[in-house]
Amino acid sequence: MSHDRFEYPFYIQAVYSGICTAGFLAPLSLIWYPYQWMVAYYCLILFLGLGLRPIIERLRLIEISHHLLSKPFEKRRAREAMLREVKARHDAHAISHRHRHKLSDDLPPNW
C-alpha cells in the first residue's frame, strides 16, 4: 500500500467481488423478497464500491487504524528484542564461566 493512495486488501476485494456476483442473482430472489430489499442491496453495493473509499481517505481512518493497531505490535517487538538481548548476555556469561579452571585463592593447597 502506498502512502498517497489507499488500496483495499485482497480479501476485501474478493468479498466485494462475491457480493457483486451475488447481485446478478438477486433479481431471481424477487419472488421471495420485496422490491425495496433489492433497491437497498444495490444501493449498498454502490456505496461499498464508490462511496467508502473517499470517506476512508478523507477522514484518514486508515492512518488512525494503523496507529492503533501498530502500538501493541511495537511493544511486543521491543519486549522480544530486550529478551533476546538478555538471553544473549546470559549465554555469553555462561560460556565464559563454563570452561574456567582457575580455583579460588582462598582454598587450601591441593584442594
Secondary structure as GFF3:
##gff-version 3
##sequence-region A 1 111
A	DSSP	alpha_helix	10	25	.	.	.	ID=ss1
A	DSSP	three_ten_helix	26	31	.	.	.	ID=ss2
A	DSSP	alpha_helix	35	46	.	.	.	ID=ss3
A	DSSP	pi_helix	47	51	.	.	.	ID=ss4
A	DSSP	alpha_helix	52	59	.	.	.	ID=ss5
A	DSSP	alpha_helix	61	98	.	.	.	ID=ss6
###
